[in-house]
Amino acid sequence: MEMVELTIDGQKIKAPKGSTVLEAARSAGIKIPTLCHLKDINEIGACRVCVVEVQGARSLQASCVLPVSEGMVIRTNSPAVRESRKTTVELLLSDHKRECLTCVRNTNCELQNLAEELGIRDIPYEGEKSKHPIDDFSPSIVRDAEKCILCRRCVSACSKLQGVAVISPNERGFETVIAPAFNQSLNDVACTMCGQCINVCPVGALKEKEEIDKVWEALADPEKHVVVQTAPAIRVSLGEEFGLEMGSPVMGKMVAALRRLGFDKVFDTDFTADLTIMEEGHELLERLEKGGKLPLLTSCSPGWVKFCEHYYPEFLENISTCKSPQQMFGALAKTYYAEKAGIDPSKVFVVSIMPCTAKKYEAQRPEMRDSGYQDVDVVLTTREAARMLKEAGIDLKTLPEEEFDEPLGISTGAGAIFGATGGVMEAALRTVYEVVTGKELENLDFVEVRGVEGIKESEVELNGKKIKVAVAHGLANARKVLDMIKNGEAEYHFVEIMCCPGGCVGGGGQPIVTAQERWERDYREVRGKAIYEVDKNMPLRKSHENPAVKALYEEFLGKPLGEKSHHLLHTHYTPRSKYPKHN
């Protein structure tokens, strides 16, 4: 690699040719503040917070887009630089809806932190302010353009990471607003509700639609039997909201915390993740044996399903008819569990804690009422669950380890790895292999489908037949895989697609990771590694060995793909326009 030498703040530094001044400075431990910059996603030099003084240049330069060159001399903290940055942030604040104390991003706002670092104590520029209505028509995402700083990070995430591009800059100059075309609501365009725009927003301009009050109301109602289910990825992310190291496993403490909130039962979505594998695995085998539509595409991710409905309706028959684990759980909670516990199903109130904003949309789909009621009543994100605990004065860190309730709290390591990209595929292969061959797998770890590479491929041999599989995460990668299949460039039997980068560990409802933290480490790898550690330490690691799932079939469902399973656990999909008025 060709290197160049430059001087930054008096330090001689060597940096790869083609890298930026920002990268060179950070490699030397020199901090240059940024706001619009997001590594590998949004590198456009729009906010001008990262400006530096370059010897010989007539004006200050944006370091995030300025290539290094031999002999360059840079100053990152000269009077002119400091004054420029301070003025820039003051101007941003002058047109910002300054509701810090009541904002969902209070104490976790990059603009707020930057204002503190720059010593801003008052706003000298007061004048006309932008006026925009709040867009809260989506079941998943709320958009408040009066808090937007026009950094365009959400625009880049929606277009580059997800390949959806439903938001973009509208109008010009002072009238500029980041919104869907013609300033429509997110609910009136082909938004997948994934929430990746929320995860990259540095302020509170985008947030999940909060439903905490509905849960408090249900918990206070003596007529309701309120149960909660927690998704696999929550156990390695919730701790971050309480100051624990990223990826810290907190399953036992999480269970204890939810009991203290007042839930009647604390159950595990991993149970129905195991159940999903039983249904989906047998569905794959049936399609392989009877010549059904291939490749089979997974159906766990509601953002991915909605994406397919809008952009690739020709593949809807390929998607597994299995409901997601969240929805399977809701259907069983209001049938099997209610019957077993002797509770009127109309009194059962199901709360999900999910890493995902699209799950809020999924729970409201009209297809998800096969129990005779809305299967899942309320979906909370990881962030909302943390806010509830803090509101109740519950400190996760100080709690003892407790176990999930039975019977819907028993799970395996295969259910746990649903939280990471490739996990559904790996869990399915563990079960399908043993069901087909009748032999025990010597090595349960299908490492070929692990990791954060955008698209992964592998092969597994089942009784002499090669089964080709693929894994994609992030909808831009999903688009690539589907286009390859459509154009005859690739042939697979089974494909796992997760809407969010990294899978559920990178979901749109997970703890916010700042631009600086994204620079320092890959949050998807950290949380994903923690998920695989959970799997490794589980006494059971294959879905078909889950005793509670076996009992469920014996007592209630009969068999995988049976009549009752088909009624409660399977669904159908709806082709949607790319330009809908209502989704």
Legacy VTK file of the C-alpha trace (Angstrom):
# vtk DataFile Version 3.0
C-alpha trace
ASCII
DATASET POLYDATA
POINTS 583 float
0.000 0.000 0.000
1.419 3.344 -1.056
1.753 5.751 1.875
2.046 9.513 2.022
3.434 11.662 4.821
1.594 14.703 6.144
1.640 16.871 9.236
-1.425 17.265 11.436
-1.223 19.623 14.422
2.563 19.359 14.369
2.624 15.556 14.240
4.248 13.735 11.319
1.751 11.089 10.179
1.821 8.431 7.475
-1.474 7.514 5.854
-2.535 5.346 2.885
-2.758 7.227 -0.371
-6.436 7.819 -1.176
-7.531 8.001 2.442
-9.005 11.195 3.872
-7.588 13.707 6.314
-10.290 12.649 8.782
-9.140 9.029 8.582
-5.485 10.008 8.921
-6.209 12.169 11.973
-8.250 9.489 13.702
-5.576 6.872 13.055
-3.185 9.150 14.973
-5.620 9.711 17.833
-6.482 13.260 16.764
-10.177 13.965 17.111
-11.957 15.977 14.445
-15.662 16.388 15.235
-18.229 15.296 12.647
-21.983 15.382 12.301
-23.160 14.321 8.836
-20.349 11.799 8.370
-21.164 8.105 8.741
-18.400 5.689 7.846
-18.956 3.918 4.499
-22.526 5.247 4.337
-22.610 9.049 4.277
-19.328 10.735 3.358
-20.461 13.938 1.660
-18.980 16.894 3.578
-22.382 18.525 3.936
-22.405 19.800 7.527
-18.959 21.511 7.522
-18.360 20.619 11.166
-15.215 18.658 10.305
-13.438 21.563 8.592
-9.677 21.959 8.973
-7.096 24.532 7.938
-4.818 23.415 5.111
-1.586 25.302 4.614
-1.716 27.058 1.264
-5.490 26.680 0.800
-7.649 29.803 0.539
-10.516 28.411 2.626
-11.229 25.795 5.262
-11.697 22.260 3.936
-14.054 19.434 4.968
-11.694 16.752 6.261
-14.129 13.857 5.679
-13.849 14.239 1.891
-10.357 15.768 1.580
-7.777 13.231 0.281
-4.363 13.215 1.929
-1.374 14.265 -0.157
2.376 14.221 0.306
3.674 17.071 2.446
0.238 18.377 3.395
0.172 20.501 6.566
-3.086 20.533 8.517
-4.339 22.363 11.588
-7.491 20.956 13.196
-7.916 23.417 16.071
-6.805 26.853 14.881
-8.871 29.917 15.905
-10.449 30.046 12.451
-11.403 26.360 12.608
-12.890 26.622 16.095
-14.848 29.730 15.180
-16.166 28.137 11.995
-17.331 24.992 13.765
-18.984 26.943 16.539
-20.810 29.202 14.077
-21.964 26.206 12.048
-23.463 24.472 15.079
-25.013 27.717 16.338
-26.717 28.149 12.968
-27.999 24.568 13.093
-29.385 25.162 16.579
-31.019 28.419 15.497
-33.411 26.438 13.259
-33.684 23.415 15.530
-36.686 22.440 17.639
-34.861 22.690 20.955
-36.877 20.313 23.131
-33.893 18.547 24.635
-35.448 17.703 28.012
-38.460 16.011 26.437
-36.740 14.591 23.340
-36.336 10.830 22.995
-32.649 11.402 22.202
-31.881 13.540 25.277
-28.341 12.679 26.525
-27.844 10.493 23.434
-27.933 13.197 20.761
-24.898 13.907 18.616
-25.909 17.544 18.084
-26.374 18.046 21.831
-23.000 16.447 22.563
-21.275 18.556 19.909
-22.763 21.776 21.289
-21.396 20.839 24.714
-17.939 20.008 23.340
-17.788 23.349 21.508
-18.844 25.282 24.606
-21.992 26.741 23.085
-23.997 28.492 25.786
-26.388 30.677 23.806
-27.712 31.019 20.259
-26.872 34.436 18.737
-28.910 33.803 15.579
-32.653 34.069 16.082
-35.013 34.456 13.165
-37.583 32.601 11.105
-37.813 28.869 11.886
-38.800 26.022 9.606
-42.340 24.790 10.180
-43.324 21.229 9.329
-46.098 18.948 10.624
-45.097 15.771 12.441
-45.599 12.662 10.300
-46.907 9.992 12.689
-49.207 8.056 10.339
-46.864 5.076 10.002
-47.390 2.291 12.565
-43.619 2.115 13.038
-41.812 5.432 12.473
-42.451 9.048 13.485
-40.776 11.831 11.475
-40.328 15.295 12.999
-38.724 17.513 10.344
-38.407 20.443 12.751
-35.632 18.522 14.520
-33.918 17.527 11.271
-30.445 19.011 10.636
-30.352 17.973 6.943
-27.322 15.719 7.448
-28.749 13.196 4.929
-27.581 10.183 6.925
-31.103 8.735 6.777
-31.198 9.314 3.012
-27.971 7.356 2.534
-29.061 4.519 4.837
-32.374 4.163 3.012
-30.753 4.177 -0.437
-27.355 2.525 0.108
-27.964 0.060 2.934
-31.533 -0.797 2.041
-31.864 0.000 -1.654
-35.318 1.463 -0.988
-34.739 5.228 -1.285
-38.162 6.452 -0.158
-36.757 9.578 1.523
-34.718 12.351 -0.060
-34.204 16.128 0.079
-37.264 18.046 -1.145
-37.297 21.765 -2.086
-34.160 23.989 -1.875
-32.361 26.354 0.465
-34.188 27.261 3.665
-37.232 25.302 2.446
-35.301 22.006 2.195
-36.946 19.094 3.998
-35.937 15.425 4.143
-39.084 13.484 3.309
-40.697 11.123 0.810
-41.372 12.662 -2.605
-43.885 15.518 -2.545
-43.578 15.506 1.261
-45.873 12.503 1.598
-46.189 10.496 4.784
-43.940 7.468 5.229
-47.187 5.510 5.452
-48.117 6.490 1.896
-44.953 5.291 0.153
-43.187 1.944 -0.229
-41.372 2.252 3.106
-40.441 -1.124 4.608
-40.688 0.230 8.186
-37.195 -1.136 8.906
-36.094 1.803 11.068
-32.533 1.982 9.770
-33.176 5.691 9.221
-33.797 6.002 12.975
-30.574 4.179 13.811
-28.417 6.588 11.815
-30.217 9.836 12.693
-27.927 11.903 14.962
-30.865 13.739 16.567
-34.544 13.076 17.330
-35.926 13.788 13.871
-36.780 10.096 13.462
-38.000 7.757 16.188
-40.157 4.684 16.671
-43.860 5.116 17.336
-43.888 4.724 21.094
-46.478 2.394 22.654
-45.269 2.304 26.249
-48.473 3.835 27.630
-50.548 0.982 26.163
-48.429 -1.501 28.097
-48.678 0.462 31.353
-52.449 0.570 30.883
-52.639 -3.201 30.318
-50.423 -3.957 33.324
-52.704 -1.832 35.510
-55.868 -3.621 34.312
-56.774 -6.462 36.733
-58.937 -8.045 34.024
-55.968 -8.571 31.710
-53.441 -11.418 31.825
-50.379 -9.687 30.392
-47.574 -11.818 28.968
-44.344 -10.654 27.359
-42.062 -12.318 24.816
-38.470 -11.257 24.164
-36.715 -11.703 20.839
-33.347 -13.516 20.611
-31.300 -10.354 19.913
-32.632 -8.458 22.954
-30.552 -10.496 25.401
-27.297 -9.155 23.947
-28.362 -5.535 23.408
-30.627 -4.401 26.254
-27.659 -4.040 28.616
-26.221 -1.245 26.461
-29.097 0.992 27.538
-27.910 0.574 31.140
-24.238 1.280 30.537
-23.050 -2.291 30.064
-20.472 -3.198 27.440
-21.865 -3.749 23.946
-22.900 -7.375 23.467
-23.178 -8.146 27.186
-25.552 -11.114 27.673
-28.319 -10.099 30.106
-30.982 -12.764 29.602
-31.448 -13.675 33.270
-31.414 -10.065 34.458
-33.823 -9.110 31.670
-36.292 -11.769 32.813
-36.023 -10.522 36.398
-36.560 -6.928 35.273
-39.685 -7.746 33.272
-41.170 -9.657 36.207
-40.649 -6.596 38.360
-42.540 -4.497 35.809
-45.572 -6.639 36.585
-45.919 -9.035 33.639
-47.887 -12.140 34.580
-45.590 -14.359 32.523
-42.208 -13.751 30.917
-41.780 -15.931 27.844
-39.109 -16.379 25.176
-39.587 -15.799 21.446
-36.765 -18.323 21.007
-39.412 -20.979 21.766
-41.320 -20.069 18.612
-38.050 -19.575 16.730
-37.512 -23.302 17.356
-41.092 -23.902 16.244
-40.481 -21.857 13.086
-37.568 -24.130 12.237
-39.793 -27.185 12.593
-42.407 -25.721 10.259
-40.041 -24.043 7.809
-37.641 -26.988 7.735
-40.447 -29.377 6.828
-41.726 -26.870 4.279
-38.292 -26.894 2.613
-38.242 -30.687 2.564
-41.738 -30.811 1.102
-40.788 -28.396 -1.678
-37.602 -30.346 -2.429
-39.461 -33.657 -2.556
-42.639 -32.548 -4.333
-41.217 -29.950 -6.671
-42.543 -26.864 -4.935
-41.471 -23.290 -5.657
-37.714 -22.866 -5.115
-35.681 -21.307 -3.739
-37.548 -21.177 -0.451
-37.111 -17.684 0.998
-37.310 -17.149 4.751
-40.196 -15.169 6.243
-38.986 -14.138 9.719
-38.228 -10.520 8.831
-41.342 -8.351 8.261
-39.337 -5.527 6.696
-37.974 -7.969 4.112
-41.460 -9.391 3.462
-42.894 -5.899 2.876
-39.948 -5.080 0.602
-40.712 -8.181 -1.468
-44.415 -7.288 -1.633
-43.563 -3.840 -3.052
-40.522 -4.486 -5.241
-40.442 -8.210 -6.117
-44.040 -9.533 -6.009
-43.047 -12.248 -8.482
-41.141 -13.916 -5.600
-44.029 -13.969 -3.114
-44.754 -17.644 -3.820
-41.140 -18.404 -2.918
-41.455 -16.938 0.580
-42.129 -19.464 3.309
-45.736 -19.334 4.468
-44.522 -19.551 8.082
-45.408 -16.594 10.238
-42.493 -14.974 12.033
-41.655 -16.289 15.516
-43.284 -13.181 17.011
-46.594 -13.892 15.324
-46.470 -17.639 15.955
-46.040 -16.828 19.630
-49.036 -14.494 19.652
-51.262 -17.074 17.990
-50.230 -19.769 20.479
-50.492 -17.482 23.502
-54.162 -16.891 22.719
-54.934 -20.534 21.923
-52.590 -23.222 23.294
-51.357 -21.257 26.308
-54.777 -19.805 27.182
-56.313 -23.295 27.009
-53.513 -24.887 29.023
-53.647 -22.163 31.708
-57.445 -22.053 31.802
-57.574 -18.352 30.860
-60.152 -16.639 28.651
-58.141 -15.821 25.490
-59.866 -12.443 25.248
-58.115 -11.531 28.509
-54.639 -12.497 27.280
-52.640 -9.403 26.298
-49.437 -10.149 24.381
-46.508 -7.719 24.471
-43.449 -8.295 22.291
-40.029 -6.786 22.919
-38.323 -6.735 19.558
-35.140 -5.292 18.019
-37.310 -4.186 15.130
-39.642 -1.321 14.188
-41.184 -3.294 11.305
-42.588 -5.717 13.905
-44.989 -2.939 14.951
-46.321 -2.918 11.400
-46.381 -6.710 11.208
-48.484 -7.047 14.375
-51.175 -4.860 12.788
-51.398 -6.780 9.507
-54.964 -8.076 9.028
-53.619 -11.587 8.340
-52.301 -11.829 11.892
-55.578 -12.663 13.655
-55.796 -16.429 13.261
-56.224 -16.920 17.000
-59.554 -15.106 16.716
-57.939 -11.976 18.156
-55.033 -9.738 17.158
-52.204 -12.200 17.794
-49.772 -9.621 19.226
-51.266 -6.578 20.946
-48.248 -4.274 21.392
-44.672 -4.320 20.117
-41.970 -2.460 22.018
-38.472 -1.884 20.681
-35.401 -2.581 22.799
-35.182 1.158 23.429
-38.799 1.384 24.595
-38.336 -1.559 26.956
-35.327 0.196 28.486
-37.318 3.404 28.907
-40.068 1.490 30.723
-37.574 -0.081 33.111
-35.958 3.271 33.847
-39.351 4.885 34.386
-40.104 2.171 36.951
-36.747 2.724 38.672
-35.458 -0.739 37.743
-31.690 -0.949 37.235
-30.954 -4.005 35.113
-27.372 -4.258 36.350
-28.331 -4.881 39.998
-30.855 -7.679 39.428
-30.389 -11.429 39.991
-30.517 -13.975 37.174
-33.950 -15.538 36.688
-35.417 -18.086 34.246
-38.193 -17.699 31.686
-41.611 -19.102 32.532
-42.775 -22.411 31.075
-43.966 -23.768 28.720
-43.319 -20.965 26.213
-39.955 -20.100 27.710
-37.996 -23.235 26.843
-35.657 -22.855 23.887
-32.454 -24.026 22.261
-29.311 -22.418 20.910
-30.799 -22.744 17.430
-33.565 -20.364 18.470
-31.057 -17.923 19.937
-29.015 -17.538 16.746
-32.076 -16.210 14.909
-30.769 -12.872 16.198
-27.755 -12.805 13.841
-27.561 -12.877 10.073
-27.211 -16.501 8.931
-28.728 -17.785 12.161
-32.054 -18.884 10.691
-30.214 -20.734 7.941
-27.856 -22.433 10.389
-30.686 -23.430 12.731
-32.671 -24.860 9.810
-29.712 -26.833 8.485
-29.101 -28.412 11.906
-32.645 -29.748 11.945
-33.136 -30.531 8.251
-29.885 -32.489 8.085
-30.810 -34.747 10.992
-34.440 -35.193 9.882
-33.403 -36.195 6.350
-30.344 -38.319 7.097
-31.359 -39.761 10.449
-27.776 -39.105 11.527
-26.492 -36.824 14.262
-24.482 -33.840 13.108
-20.891 -34.034 14.302
-20.364 -30.290 13.967
-23.329 -27.991 14.605
-21.503 -24.825 13.542
-22.150 -23.880 9.912
-19.507 -21.160 9.912
-19.882 -20.510 6.172
-23.146 -18.662 6.773
-21.850 -16.608 9.709
-20.326 -13.127 9.667
-21.263 -9.724 8.293
-20.329 -10.202 4.647
-23.326 -8.922 2.669
-24.027 -12.148 0.764
-22.818 -15.595 1.832
-23.184 -18.899 0.001
-22.755 -22.517 1.046
-23.659 -26.098 0.186
-24.853 -28.956 2.353
-25.198 -32.562 1.288
-28.452 -34.328 2.199
-28.430 -38.048 1.341
-26.204 -37.483 -1.644
-28.004 -34.373 -2.927
-26.249 -31.001 -2.878
-28.436 -28.263 -1.430
-27.278 -24.759 -2.316
-28.040 -22.040 0.197
-27.461 -18.303 0.458
-27.733 -15.652 3.159
-28.267 -11.916 2.605
-28.723 -9.121 5.128
-29.679 -5.538 4.373
-32.256 -4.991 1.643
-29.701 -3.730 -0.881
-28.094 -7.185 -0.671
-31.520 -8.828 -0.864
-32.073 -6.934 -4.116
-28.768 -8.271 -5.497
-29.662 -11.886 -4.628
-33.162 -11.661 -6.093
-31.836 -10.065 -9.267
-29.230 -12.830 -9.616
-31.938 -15.482 -9.242
-34.271 -13.663 -11.654
-31.538 -13.275 -14.271
-30.434 -16.892 -14.020
-27.047 -15.927 -12.597
-27.488 -17.979 -9.426
-29.443 -21.054 -8.420
-30.314 -21.810 -4.807
-32.633 -24.120 -2.900
-32.912 -22.073 0.283
-32.202 -18.389 0.945
-32.256 -16.524 4.242
-32.954 -12.800 3.941
-32.865 -10.405 6.873
-33.984 -6.826 6.389
-31.462 -5.183 8.708
-27.658 -5.119 8.374
-26.276 -7.832 10.638
-29.740 -9.307 11.087
-31.799 -8.585 14.207
-28.729 -7.538 16.225
-28.670 -4.499 13.914
-32.428 -3.978 13.956
-34.107 -0.591 13.690
-35.279 -0.773 17.311
-31.912 -1.536 18.887
-29.824 0.819 21.055
-28.487 3.730 18.998
-24.836 3.421 17.980
-23.276 6.820 17.328
-21.140 7.671 14.307
-18.019 7.660 16.508
-18.839 4.196 17.896
-19.451 2.879 14.364
-16.003 4.137 13.441
-14.358 2.323 16.350
-15.970 -1.108 15.914
-18.604 -3.021 13.976
-21.569 -3.227 16.330
-23.051 -6.030 14.208
-20.015 -8.240 14.749
-19.886 -7.535 18.476
-23.541 -8.353 19.112
-23.490 -11.263 16.655
-20.512 -12.852 18.381
-22.382 -12.582 21.686
-25.397 -14.375 20.157
-23.208 -17.286 19.067
-21.735 -17.485 22.561
-25.271 -17.815 23.942
-25.862 -20.680 21.500
-22.573 -22.352 22.387
-23.467 -22.399 26.091
-26.999 -23.771 25.698
-27.621 -27.383 26.821
-29.774 -27.960 23.722
-28.707 -26.538 20.361
-31.149 -28.081 17.864
-34.750 -26.973 17.443
-36.176 -30.477 17.019
-34.793 -31.415 20.443
-36.785 -28.734 22.279
-38.997 -30.720 24.714
-41.611 -27.952 24.904
-41.948 -27.913 21.114
-42.325 -31.703 21.102
-45.056 -31.422 23.750
-46.785 -28.692 21.725
-47.086 -31.026 18.726
-48.205 -33.959 20.868
-50.798 -32.000 22.839
-52.052 -29.428 20.359
-50.664 -29.091 16.830
-50.375 -32.722 15.794
-47.499 -32.492 13.334
-45.455 -29.953 11.348
-47.466 -28.583 8.418
-50.603 -30.215 9.866
-54.081 -28.718 9.661
-53.894 -26.824 12.957
-50.354 -25.625 12.242
-51.470 -24.409 8.835
-54.354 -22.460 10.369
-52.450 -20.831 13.253
-48.823 -20.644 12.169
-48.902 -19.929 8.445
-49.988 -16.910 6.428
-50.090 -15.354 2.960
-48.694 -12.223 1.313
-50.076 -9.336 -0.719
-48.553 -7.729 -3.839
-48.236 -3.968 -3.247
-47.556 -1.038 -5.530
-44.212 0.756 -5.479
-46.209 3.968 -5.349
-49.024 3.231 -2.893
-51.274 5.834 -1.370
-51.877 3.540 1.590
-49.871 0.495 2.566
LINES 1 584
583 0 1 2 3 4 5 6 7 8 9 10 11 12 13 14 15 16 17 18 19 20 21 22 23 24 25 26 27 28 29 30 31 32 33 34 35 36 37 38 39 40 41 42 43 44 45 46 47 48 49 50 51 52 53 54 55 56 57 58 59 60 61 62 63 64 65 66 67 68 69 70 71 72 73 74 75 76 77 78 79 80 81 82 83 84 85 86 87 88 89 90 91 92 93 94 95 96 97 98 99 100 101 102 103 104 105 106 107 108 109 110 111 112 113 114 115 116 117 118 119 120 121 122 123 124 125 126 127 128 129 130 131 132 133 134 135 136 137 138 139 140 141 142 143 144 145 146 147 148 149 150 151 152 153 154 155 156 157 158 159 160 161 162 163 164 165 166 167 168 169 170 171 172 173 174 175 176 177 178 179 180 181 182 183 184 185 186 187 188 189 190 191 192 193 194 195 196 197 198 199 200 201 202 203 204 205 206 207 208 209 210 211 212 213 214 215 216 217 218 219 220 221 222 223 224 225 226 227 228 229 230 231 232 233 234 235 236 237 238 239 240 241 242 243 244 245 246 247 248 249 250 251 252 253 254 255 256 257 258 259 260 261 262 263 264 265 266 267 268 269 270 271 272 273 274 275 276 277 278 279 280 281 282 283 284 285 286 287 288 289 290 291 292 293 294 295 296 297 298 299 300 301 302 303 304 305 306 307 308 309 310 311 312 313 314 315 316 317 318 319 320 321 322 323 324 325 326 327 328 329 330 331 332 333 334 335 336 337 338 339 340 341 342 343 344 345 346 347 348 349 350 351 352 353 354 355 356 357 358 359 360 361 362 363 364 365 366 367 368 369 370 371 372 373 374 375 376 377 378 379 380 381 382 383 384 385 386 387 388 389 390 391 392 393 394 395 396 397 398 399 400 401 402 403 404 405 406 407 408 409 410 411 412 413 414 415 416 417 418 419 420 421 422 423 424 425 426 427 428 429 430 431 432 433 434 435 436 437 438 439 440 441 442 443 444 445 446 447 448 449 450 451 452 453 454 455 456 457 458 459 460 461 462 463 464 465 466 467 468 469 470 471 472 473 474 475 476 477 478 479 480 481 482 483 484 485 486 487 488 489 490 491 492 493 494 495 496 497 498 499 500 501 502 503 504 505 506 507 508 509 510 511 512 513 514 515 516 517 518 519 520 521 522 523 524 525 526 527 528 529 530 531 532 533 534 535 536 537 538 539 540 541 542 543 544 545 546 547 548 549 550 551 552 553 554 555 556 557 558 559 560 561 562 563 564 565 566 567 568 569 570 571 572 573 574 575 576 577 578 579 580 581 582
